[in-house]
Amino acid sequence: MKVIILAGGGGSRLFPLSRKLFPKQFLKLNGERSLLAQTIVRFLPLVKPSDMVVVTNQEYVHLVRTELLAAKTQEAHILLEPVGRNTAPAVAFAATYCLEQLGCEPDEILYVTPSDHIICPVETFTTNVRQAIGLAKLGKIVTLGIKPNHPETGYGYIQAGKAFDVGFVVQSFREKPDKETAEEYLAAGNYYWNSGMFAFTIQCLMGELRAHQPEVYGLAESGLEGMTAKFTQMPSISIDYAIAEKSRELVMLPITAEWNDIGSWDAIYDVLDKDSDGNAVKGDCIPLECSNTLMLGHSRLIAGIGLEDVLVVETDDVIVVAKKGESQKVKDLVCELKLRGRIEADEHTTVYRPWGFYTVLGSGLGYKMKKIVVNPGETLSLQMHYHRSEHWIVTGGTAKVTIGDVEQMVHENESVFVPQTTKHRLENPGKLPLQIIEVQNGSYLGEDDIVRFNDQYGRV
């Protein structure tokens, strides 16, 4: 079996923690591991890391590598989509990769999973996956469903038909319902939430694509190189629409493990520990006479007085306050921010790069201050700026700095000046993280004022 982990999405429903450049799968919401790392570790009782394929894009590849390192699963494969085209093309791309690069046979089972769910306990989930494998061996497309415990309007639903082995024949897929319809589904008893997880053999997948999505199948038939070159021609379609809603070989297996896709702040509230008044609190927060309230603090004290059924989420640049039950509308907020051209829709004040990260400490007319952290052995690109100069002050570690034709070592408590339009490079030759404070001065301080001449991460 090969586990296909889909980690290319840039969800917005957990704004302001999740943003385009640092989406939900990289967040640490319920422990010391990110959701992606938890997903990877969840499958270790079943397969080796080398049997996992993480499908992502160039924008997130350095974040994925960091999480694989944190989970001690560096042997897992990373497959980069040329462009985002939803889950059906992503799964077809992964299947072709498994055939050509991993030497899989057509009867190899693929287990496809999102990278941003919470599932526990692992032992129960492992049993569920083994059951799904058994159904997939019968030539079925297996989807995994969750028995609903409330009339949720944020999920799609699967209608279960007659029993089939340990699962059920799928009678129909239903779109996200309104509250009244969701209540009807809950009362009927044979509707399940759609988890987004699937199991099938490569042969079965390709047969279903050939029958129902010939455009995707045709590109998959061209091989990995052909798919990569023509990936932009792929239709943007989910595996649910492409195959699951059309296939006659579809069965549903109920998951008996606890599952939460934490797709909203209401869902986050549900999984967090609560005090005697029903408050879920993380960070420097003080709830006075509050009840059933979520308070997540990050960089400052958050004090609530007399709040009931309220969600408060704070980062160092955004505070979101919402009524419980309304958090699905956070996605609408992000759309509004994008319409207004607000950078907060895409970026945190901390931005991760292949070499490390930087945090914007402050900015104003003609200046910007950053804290820059370069990981040991990493090197920024050889670059220059048309519109700004830079002052670098080393606060930790040792920097190897190139400015024009001059190369020098800069130590803690020392500084250098980089003139405007001058080629320069920053490196960390040491074994400890390099920390510097950068002060930019100029008429334009956007991140797109970077001209790269040489870059070990392929960004020229």
Number of C-alpha atoms within 10 A of each C-alpha: 18 24 24 27 25 23 24 27 20 16 18 24 23 24 27 23 20 21 20 18 18 21 24 28 26 21 19 15 18 14 9 10 17 21 23 28 25 22 21 23 18 19 18 15 10 16 13 15 21 14 19 24 23 26 25 23 19 14 15 22 20 17 21 24 18 16 21 22 14 13 18 14 19 16 14 19 18 20 21 20 20 15 16 17 18 17 23 22 27 27 21 23 23 29 28 22 20 23 16 14 10 14 10 17 13 15 15 20 25 24 22 21 19 23 25 26 20 19 17 15 13 16 11 14 19 18 15 19 20 12 18 28 21 18 22 26 17 13 17 22 24 30 28 22 26 21 19 18 9 11 18 19 17 16 19 18 26 26 21 22 16 12 12 13 12 14 22 20 19 25 17 15 20 16 12 16 18 12 13 10 14 22 15 13 22 17 12 10 12 17 26 26 22 24 22 18 16 26 28 28 26 23 16 22 23 23 14 21 22 16 13 18 20 14 14 24 20 15 22 27 14 14 15 22 14 12 24 17 12 14 22 14 13 21 15 16 17 17 19 17 15 20 21 22 17 16 18 14 17 21 29 29 25 21 23 15 17 14 18 17 16 19 19 20 22 22 17 17 22 13 15 14 12 16 10 8 13 16 23 22 20 16 14 14 16 16 19 11 11 18 20 19 25 31 24 19 21 16 11 12 12 17 12 17 11 10 16 18 16 21 24 19 21 21 17 14 11 13 13 14 14 17 14 19 14 13 22 19 13 20 16 13 16 21 14 13 15 14 10 10 11 12 11 17 22 20 18 22 17 17 14 18 17 19 20 20 14 20 16 16 15 12 13 8 10 12 17 18 18 19 20 22 21 25 20 18 14 18 20 20 23 20 20 23 23 16 16 23 20 19 16 23 21 21 17 16 21 24 26 17 19 17 19 14 8 8 13 11 13 17 16 15 12 14 16 15 13 21 18 15 15 15 19 22 20 20 22 24 19 15 11 14 20 27 22 25 21 22 20 21 20 16 13 16 20 10 7 8 14 16 15 17 13 14 14 13 13 7 9 12
